[in-house]
Amino acid sequence: MKDFQILEKYNKPGPRYTSYPPANFFHAEYNNDNYIQNLKSSNSQKPENISLYIHIPFCPRLCHFCGCNTTIMQKQDAVSRYINAVIKEIETVAQYLDKDRIVTQIHWGGGTPNSISLDYIGKIMQLISNTFIVDKKAEIAMECSPAYLEFEDVEKLKALGFNRLSLGVQDFNDDVLKIVNRQASKHPIEDLVSTMKDLGFEGVNVDLIYGLPGQTPESFKKSIERAIKISPDRIVTFSYAHVPWVKSAQRKLEEVGLPSPEEKLEMFGIAYNLLTQSGYISIGMDHYAKPNDELSLALKNKKLHRNFQGYCTKETTGQIYGFGSSSISQMNGAYTQNQKDTNKYMNAIEEDGLAIERGYELNNNDLICRRVINEIMCNGFLDFDTIASEFSVSAEEIIKIVDYKPSKLDQFTEDNLLSIDKGKIKLNPEGFFVVRNIAMEFDPLLNIGENKYSKTV
């Protein structure tokens, strides 16, 4: 059993580094014309693969904890209009992409993608199939709320090409779900997962959240134990990010009362100990995967990657092209985000075919910092010589750009969270618990601009 009390020392606000620079650096001066130029440039940049993200911004009900861009489910004519807008956006973007590039990832998120008619989903999947070359081994995934998932839906999704489903359980305790205004699963999660495995899904995730009102270390332990018994390929334990200055609905949870930092830390420790003792491998900050899972193998071989769609392997990752309101495209040289407001998004697409609200073009220093931070966040290993070789500069130049000094890591080495040998930095298993804190020491932009973040643990 590991002792997690030391993590209280590092529990302070910091970026999640799903992108570098973080999304708060995106700006409104970036427009559709910039996006078109970056789309064209992306064809000659790495990775060559294409990842597609489709955002469905509708939910039958809104959970108080949610930080996603979503709205209450609209009437069918509004949903149909939205789907037509996504189709037009895909057709517009596809004009600028090299059709010889291979699609290796398709990810549907939201909102609640499985709450809309699967006929709409099939329509978009057919368009993708007709427009792009989709790799036979492509990861095709959807985030699903089990509250709106029927067994026949699982069969239909498999027929549409999906091979990975993430079940947003969040907590198995119905009292906790009631507090946060989330509908419980319509069918036992055990039966849903069993059906997915019988149908040949290559991956099944069960997603949980800790730090919600009504949760206690004891109750969350029961949720973890039940998840382990269900035995999905991956179990994700997200730390609830309380950002009421961004999502005002979260203030409702303050009325009930959130678990204390000490209780939240205990939940984290319970999850880590139970999952690793049950054979799951700890991946990065919050993912756990079975030993033969591709994420576990990628971590072992230092080939793990991370983007806005979560952890993936360097083999399957591609430059991301996002579709739908608020969706983010993550190309090698730029980030873009669509209009967050669904009506503004649809109006813009219907008029121009694109709906960019803001974006950011990376300079060479940004690219280097991103590479360094990704290696820390994903693989827990940093070799300046290797990265210098990739960018055809000296290791000294890399060190200067990320403003690295060994003394910055003294607190982590003293706490046995990482080691430094011949200039190479290696995180110990415990170092991943505070990997965001460690990454912050390589971020020269950390104290520039707006920087209100959730806590790191």
C-alpha positions as CSV (number, residue, x, y, z in Angstrom):
1,M,0.0,0.0,0.0
2,K,1.4,3.4,-1.0
3,D,1.3,6.5,1.2
4,F,-0.3,9.4,-0.6
5,Q,-0.1,12.1,2.1
6,I,2.9,13.7,0.5
7,L,0.6,14.7,-2.4
8,E,-1.0,17.3,-0.3
9,K,2.2,19.3,-0.7
10,Y,1.7,19.4,-4.5
11,N,-2.1,19.9,-4.6
12,K,-2.2,23.4,-6.3
13,P,-3.7,24.8,-9.4
14,G,-2.1,23.9,-12.7
15,P,-2.8,23.1,-16.4
16,R,-3.9,19.7,-17.5
17,Y,-1.7,20.0,-20.6
18,T,-4.1,18.3,-23.0
19,S,-2.5,20.8,-25.3
20,Y,0.6,23.0,-25.2
21,P,0.2,25.9,-24.9
22,P,-3.1,25.3,-22.9
23,A,-6.4,26.4,-24.4
24,N,-6.4,29.7,-22.4
25,F,-3.8,30.9,-24.9
26,F,-6.1,30.5,-27.9
27,H,-7.2,33.9,-29.2
28,A,-10.0,35.4,-31.4
29,E,-7.6,36.9,-33.9
30,Y,-7.3,33.5,-35.4
31,N,-10.0,33.0,-38.1
32,N,-11.3,30.8,-40.9
33,D,-8.6,31.9,-43.3
34,N,-5.9,31.0,-40.8
35,Y,-7.5,27.6,-40.4
36,I,-7.5,26.9,-44.2
37,Q,-3.8,27.7,-44.4
38,N,-3.1,25.4,-41.4
39,L,-5.2,22.6,-42.9
40,K,-3.1,22.8,-46.1
41,S,0.2,22.9,-44.2
42,S,-0.9,19.9,-42.0
43,N,-0.7,17.6,-45.1
44,S,3.1,17.8,-45.1
45,Q,3.5,17.7,-41.3
46,K,3.8,14.8,-38.8
47,P,2.0,12.7,-37.8
48,E,0.8,11.9,-41.2
49,N,-2.3,10.0,-39.8
50,I,-5.6,11.7,-39.5
51,S,-7.7,11.6,-36.3
52,L,-11.4,12.8,-36.5
53,Y,-13.4,14.1,-33.6
54,I,-17.2,14.7,-33.8
55,H,-18.8,16.7,-31.0
56,I,-22.5,16.1,-30.2
57,P,-23.5,19.0,-27.8
58,F,-26.8,17.5,-26.6
59,C,-27.8,15.8,-23.3
60,P,-31.2,14.7,-22.2
61,R,-30.3,16.2,-18.8
62,L,-27.4,18.3,-17.6
63,C,-25.2,17.0,-14.8
64,H,-24.1,19.7,-12.3
65,F,-20.5,18.6,-12.4
66,C,-20.0,18.7,-16.1
67,G,-17.3,20.9,-17.6
68,C,-18.1,20.0,-21.2
69,N,-19.7,22.1,-23.9
70,T,-23.3,20.8,-24.0
71,T,-26.9,21.9,-23.8
72,I,-30.2,20.3,-23.0
73,M,-31.5,18.0,-25.8
74,Q,-33.2,20.0,-28.6
75,K,-36.2,19.1,-30.8
76,Q,-35.5,16.7,-33.7
77,D,-35.5,19.4,-36.3
78,A,-32.7,21.2,-34.4
79,V,-30.7,18.0,-34.1
80,S,-31.2,17.3,-37.8
81,R,-30.0,20.8,-38.6
82,Y,-27.0,20.3,-36.4
83,I,-26.1,17.0,-38.1
84,N,-26.4,18.6,-41.5
85,A,-24.0,21.4,-40.3
86,V,-21.4,18.8,-39.2
87,I,-21.7,17.0,-42.6
88,K,-21.1,20.3,-44.4
89,E,-18.1,21.1,-42.2
90,I,-16.6,17.7,-42.9
91,E,-17.1,18.2,-46.6
92,T,-15.5,21.7,-46.4
93,V,-12.4,20.6,-44.4
94,A,-11.9,17.5,-46.6
95,Q,-11.3,19.8,-49.6
96,Y,-8.0,20.8,-48.0
97,L,-6.8,17.5,-46.8
98,D,-4.6,15.0,-48.7
99,K,-6.9,12.0,-49.4
100,D,-4.0,9.6,-49.3
101,R,-3.5,10.2,-45.6
102,I,-4.9,7.4,-43.4
103,V,-7.6,7.8,-40.7
104,T,-6.4,5.9,-37.6
105,Q,-8.8,7.4,-35.0
106,I,-12.5,8.4,-35.0
107,H,-13.8,9.7,-31.7
108,W,-17.3,10.8,-30.8
109,G,-17.7,13.0,-27.7
110,G,-20.1,15.4,-26.2
111,G,-22.5,16.0,-24.6
112,T,-24.1,12.6,-25.0
113,P,-23.5,11.2,-28.5
114,N,-25.5,8.1,-27.9
115,S,-28.6,10.1,-27.0
116,I,-29.3,11.1,-30.6
117,S,-30.7,8.8,-33.2
118,L,-28.1,6.3,-34.4
119,D,-29.3,7.0,-37.9
120,Y,-27.6,10.4,-37.7
121,I,-24.4,8.7,-36.5
122,G,-24.6,6.3,-39.3
123,K,-25.0,9.1,-41.8
124,I,-21.8,10.8,-40.7
125,M,-19.9,7.5,-40.4
126,Q,-20.9,6.7,-44.0
127,L,-19.7,10.2,-45.1
128,I,-16.3,9.5,-43.4
129,S,-16.0,6.2,-45.1
130,N,-16.8,7.7,-48.5
131,T,-14.4,10.6,-48.0
132,F,-11.3,9.2,-46.3
133,I,-9.2,6.0,-46.2
134,V,-10.0,4.5,-42.8
135,D,-7.4,2.1,-41.6
136,K,-8.8,-1.4,-40.9
137,K,-7.2,-1.2,-37.4
138,A,-8.5,2.3,-36.7
139,E,-9.7,3.0,-33.2
140,I,-13.4,4.1,-33.6
141,A,-14.7,5.2,-30.2
142,M,-17.7,6.8,-28.6
143,E,-18.3,8.3,-25.1
144,C,-21.7,6.8,-24.0
145,S,-24.0,7.5,-21.1
146,P,-25.3,4.1,-20.0
147,A,-28.5,5.9,-19.0
148,Y,-29.5,6.0,-22.6
149,L,-27.9,2.9,-23.9
150,E,-29.9,-0.1,-25.0
151,F,-28.5,-3.5,-25.9
152,E,-29.6,-3.1,-29.5
153,D,-27.8,0.2,-29.6
154,V,-24.6,-1.6,-28.8
155,E,-25.2,-4.0,-31.7
156,K,-25.9,-1.1,-34.0
157,L,-22.8,0.8,-33.0
158,K,-20.7,-2.4,-33.7
159,A,-22.3,-2.6,-37.1
160,L,-21.4,1.0,-37.8
161,G,-17.7,0.2,-37.2
162,F,-17.3,1.2,-33.6
163,N,-14.8,-0.9,-31.7
164,R,-14.4,1.0,-28.4
165,L,-17.0,2.4,-26.0
166,S,-16.5,4.4,-22.9
167,L,-19.3,4.1,-20.4
168,G,-19.6,7.3,-18.3
169,V,-20.7,5.6,-15.1
170,Q,-19.1,8.3,-12.9
171,D,-20.3,6.5,-9.7
172,F,-22.2,3.4,-9.0
173,N,-24.0,5.0,-6.0
174,D,-27.4,6.2,-7.1
175,D,-27.6,8.7,-4.2
176,V,-24.4,10.4,-5.5
177,L,-25.8,10.5,-9.1
178,K,-29.0,12.1,-7.8
179,I,-27.1,14.9,-6.1
180,V,-25.2,15.7,-9.3
181,N,-28.4,15.4,-11.4
182,R,-27.1,12.4,-13.4
183,Q,-29.4,9.6,-14.6
184,A,-28.3,6.1,-13.5
185,S,-27.7,3.4,-16.0
186,K,-30.8,1.9,-17.6
187,H,-29.3,-1.6,-17.5
188,P,-26.7,-3.2,-15.2
189,I,-23.3,-2.1,-16.3
190,E,-22.2,-5.8,-15.9
191,D,-24.7,-6.8,-18.6
192,L,-23.7,-4.0,-21.0
193,V,-20.0,-4.8,-20.7
194,S,-20.7,-8.5,-21.2
195,T,-22.7,-7.7,-24.4
196,M,-19.9,-5.5,-25.7
197,K,-17.3,-8.3,-25.2
198,D,-19.6,-10.9,-26.8
199,L,-20.0,-8.7,-29.8
200,G,-16.2,-8.4,-30.2
201,F,-15.5,-4.8,-29.1
202,E,-11.8,-4.4,-28.8
203,G,-12.0,-2.0,-26.0
204,V,-14.4,-1.2,-23.2
205,N,-13.8,1.7,-20.7
206,V,-15.6,2.4,-17.5
207,D,-15.2,6.0,-16.4
208,L,-15.6,7.2,-12.8
209,I,-15.2,10.5,-11.1
210,Y,-13.9,11.1,-7.6
211,G,-14.4,14.3,-5.5
212,L,-18.2,14.6,-6.1
213,P,-20.7,15.7,-3.4
214,G,-22.1,12.7,-1.4
215,Q,-19.0,10.6,-2.1
216,T,-16.9,9.3,0.8
217,P,-13.7,7.2,0.6
218,E,-15.8,4.2,1.7
219,S,-18.5,4.7,-1.0
220,F,-16.0,5.3,-3.7
221,K,-14.1,2.2,-2.7
222,K,-17.3,0.2,-3.4
223,S,-17.5,1.8,-6.9
224,I,-13.9,0.8,-7.6
225,E,-14.4,-2.7,-6.4
226,R,-17.5,-3.1,-8.6
227,A,-15.6,-1.7,-11.6
228,I,-12.8,-4.2,-11.0
229,K,-15.3,-7.1,-10.8
230,I,-16.8,-6.0,-14.2
231,S,-13.3,-6.2,-15.6
232,P,-13.3,-3.7,-18.5
233,D,-10.2,-3.2,-20.5
234,R,-9.6,0.3,-19.0
235,I,-10.9,2.0,-15.9
236,V,-10.6,5.8,-15.7
237,T,-10.8,7.7,-12.4
238,F,-11.1,11.4,-13.3
239,S,-10.5,13.9,-10.6
240,Y,-13.5,16.2,-10.4
241,A,-12.4,19.7,-11.6
242,H,-14.3,22.3,-9.7
243,V,-14.2,25.4,-11.9
244,P,-17.4,27.4,-11.1
245,W,-15.8,30.5,-12.8
246,V,-16.1,28.6,-16.0
247,K,-19.2,26.4,-15.4
248,S,-21.6,28.3,-13.2
249,A,-23.8,25.2,-12.7
250,Q,-21.0,23.7,-10.5
251,R,-21.9,26.2,-7.8
252,K,-25.0,24.1,-7.1
253,L,-22.6,21.4,-5.8
254,E,-21.2,23.9,-3.3
255,E,-24.6,24.1,-1.7
256,V,-24.4,20.3,-0.9
257,G,-20.7,20.4,0.0
258,L,-17.7,18.9,-1.7
259,P,-15.5,16.2,-0.1
260,S,-12.5,17.7,1.7
261,P,-9.1,17.7,0.0
262,E,-8.0,15.0,2.5
263,E,-11.0,12.8,1.6
264,K,-10.4,13.4,-2.1
265,L,-6.8,12.4,-1.7
266,E,-7.9,9.2,0.1
267,M,-10.2,8.3,-2.8
268,F,-7.3,8.7,-5.2
269,G,-5.2,6.4,-3.1
270,I,-7.9,3.8,-2.7
271,A,-8.4,3.7,-6.5
272,Y,-4.7,3.4,-7.2
273,N,-4.1,0.7,-4.6
274,L,-7.1,-1.4,-5.5
275,L,-6.6,-1.2,-9.3
276,T,-2.9,-1.9,-9.3
277,Q,-3.3,-4.7,-6.9
278,S,-5.9,-6.2,-9.2
279,G,-3.4,-6.2,-12.1
280,Y,-4.3,-2.9,-13.9
281,I,-1.4,-0.8,-15.0
282,S,-1.4,2.9,-14.0
283,I,-1.3,5.1,-17.1
284,G,-0.4,8.7,-16.7
285,M,-2.7,10.7,-14.3
286,D,-6.0,8.9,-14.2
287,H,-6.1,5.9,-16.6
288,Y,-5.7,2.2,-15.7
289,A,-5.4,-0.5,-18.3
290,K,-4.9,-4.2,-18.3
291,P,-1.3,-5.4,-18.9
292,N,-2.0,-6.5,-22.5
293,D,-3.8,-3.3,-23.4
294,E,-2.1,-1.2,-26.1
295,L,-1.8,1.8,-23.7
296,S,0.1,-0.4,-21.2
297,L,2.4,-1.7,-23.9
298,A,3.0,1.8,-25.3
299,L,3.9,3.0,-21.8
300,K,6.3,0.1,-21.4
301,N,8.0,1.0,-24.7
302,K,7.9,4.8,-24.1
303,K,5.5,5.2,-27.0
304,L,2.5,6.6,-25.2
305,H,0.9,9.8,-26.5
306,R,-1.8,12.2,-25.3
307,N,-4.1,14.6,-27.0
308,F,-7.5,16.2,-26.6
309,Q,-9.1,12.8,-27.1
310,G,-7.1,11.3,-24.2
311,Y,-4.2,8.8,-24.0
312,C,-3.3,6.9,-27.2
313,T,-0.3,5.4,-28.8
314,K,2.2,7.2,-31.1
315,E,1.4,4.6,-33.7
316,T,-2.4,5.3,-33.8
317,T,-2.3,9.1,-33.1
318,G,-2.9,11.6,-35.9
319,Q,-3.4,15.2,-36.3
320,I,-6.9,15.9,-35.0
321,Y,-9.6,17.6,-37.1
322,G,-12.6,18.5,-35.0
323,F,-16.2,18.9,-36.2
324,G,-19.2,20.3,-34.4
325,S,-19.7,23.2,-31.9
326,S,-16.7,23.8,-29.6
327,S,-14.7,21.0,-31.1
328,I,-10.9,21.5,-31.2
329,S,-8.6,20.7,-34.0
330,Q,-5.0,19.8,-33.0
331,M,-2.7,20.0,-35.9
332,N,1.1,19.9,-35.7
333,G,1.4,23.7,-36.2
334,A,-1.9,25.0,-34.8
335,Y,-4.9,24.6,-32.6
336,T,-8.4,25.8,-33.5
337,Q,-11.7,25.8,-31.7
338,N,-15.1,26.1,-33.3
339,Q,-17.9,28.4,-32.0
340,K,-19.1,27.1,-28.7
341,D,-22.6,28.3,-29.1
342,T,-24.5,25.7,-31.1
343,N,-26.7,28.2,-33.0
344,K,-23.7,30.4,-33.8
345,Y,-21.9,27.3,-35.0
346,M,-24.7,26.2,-37.3
347,N,-25.2,29.7,-38.7
348,A,-21.5,30.0,-39.5
349,I,-21.3,26.6,-41.1
350,E,-24.4,27.2,-43.2
351,E,-22.9,30.5,-44.4
352,D,-19.2,29.7,-44.8
353,G,-18.7,26.0,-44.2
354,L,-16.3,26.8,-41.3
355,A,-17.0,28.2,-37.8
356,I,-13.7,29.1,-36.1
357,E,-14.0,31.1,-32.9
358,R,-10.4,31.1,-31.8
359,G,-7.1,29.4,-32.3
360,Y,-3.3,29.5,-31.9
361,E,-0.4,29.0,-34.2
362,L,2.7,27.4,-32.6
363,N,6.2,28.7,-33.1
364,N,9.2,26.5,-33.0
365,N,9.7,27.1,-29.3
366,D,6.1,26.0,-28.6
367,L,6.7,22.8,-30.6
368,I,9.8,22.0,-28.5
369,C,8.0,22.8,-25.2
370,R,5.1,20.6,-26.3
371,R,7.4,17.7,-27.1
372,V,9.2,18.0,-23.8
373,I,5.9,18.2,-21.7
374,N,4.3,15.4,-23.7
375,E,7.2,13.1,-22.9
376,I,6.9,13.9,-19.2
377,M,3.1,13.6,-19.1
378,C,2.9,10.4,-21.1
379,N,6.1,8.4,-20.7
380,G,7.6,9.8,-17.5
381,F,11.0,10.0,-19.2
382,L,13.0,12.9,-20.7
383,D,16.2,12.8,-22.7
384,F,17.2,16.2,-24.0
385,D,19.6,14.7,-26.6
386,T,16.9,12.7,-28.2
387,I,14.6,15.7,-28.6
388,A,17.4,17.9,-29.7
389,S,18.1,15.4,-32.5
390,E,14.5,15.5,-33.6
391,F,14.5,19.3,-33.9
392,S,18.1,19.4,-35.3
393,V,19.3,21.7,-32.5
394,S,21.6,21.2,-29.5
395,A,20.5,19.8,-26.2
396,E,21.7,23.1,-24.7
397,E,19.2,24.9,-26.9
398,I,16.3,22.7,-25.8
399,I,17.3,23.3,-22.1
400,K,17.3,27.0,-22.7
401,I,14.0,27.1,-24.5
402,V,12.2,25.2,-21.7
403,D,14.1,27.2,-19.0
404,Y,15.3,24.0,-17.3
405,K,17.5,24.0,-14.3
406,P,18.2,20.8,-12.3
407,S,17.5,22.8,-9.1
408,K,13.8,23.2,-10.2
409,L,13.4,19.5,-9.6
410,D,15.1,19.3,-6.3
411,Q,11.8,19.0,-4.3
412,F,10.7,16.1,-6.5
413,T,14.0,14.2,-6.2
414,E,14.0,14.8,-2.4
415,D,10.5,13.3,-2.3
416,N,11.7,10.3,-4.4
417,L,9.3,11.2,-7.2
418,L,11.9,11.2,-9.9
419,S,15.6,10.6,-10.6
420,I,18.2,12.3,-12.8
421,D,21.0,10.3,-14.3
422,K,23.5,11.7,-16.8
423,G,21.0,14.4,-17.7
424,K,18.1,12.0,-18.3
425,I,15.0,12.5,-16.2
426,K,12.9,9.5,-15.1
427,L,9.7,9.6,-13.1
428,N,9.3,7.0,-10.4
429,P,5.8,5.4,-10.4
430,E,4.8,7.9,-7.6
431,G,6.0,10.7,-9.8
432,F,3.0,10.3,-12.1
433,F,0.7,11.3,-9.2
434,V,2.1,14.8,-9.5
435,V,3.0,14.7,-13.2
436,R,1.3,18.0,-13.9
437,N,3.4,19.7,-11.2
438,I,6.6,18.3,-12.8
439,A,5.5,19.3,-16.3
440,M,4.9,22.9,-15.0
441,E,8.7,23.2,-14.3
442,F,9.3,23.0,-18.1
443,D,6.6,25.5,-19.1
444,P,8.1,29.0,-19.8
445,L,4.5,30.4,-20.4
446,L,3.1,29.2,-17.1
447,N,2.8,32.7,-15.5
448,I,1.8,34.5,-18.6
449,G,-1.8,35.5,-19.4
450,E,-5.0,34.1,-17.8
451,N,-4.1,31.1,-15.6
452,K,-7.0,30.0,-13.5
453,Y,-6.7,26.2,-13.4
454,S,-8.1,23.3,-11.4
455,K,-5.9,21.7,-8.7
456,T,-3.4,19.1,-9.8
457,V,-4.4,16.2,-7.5
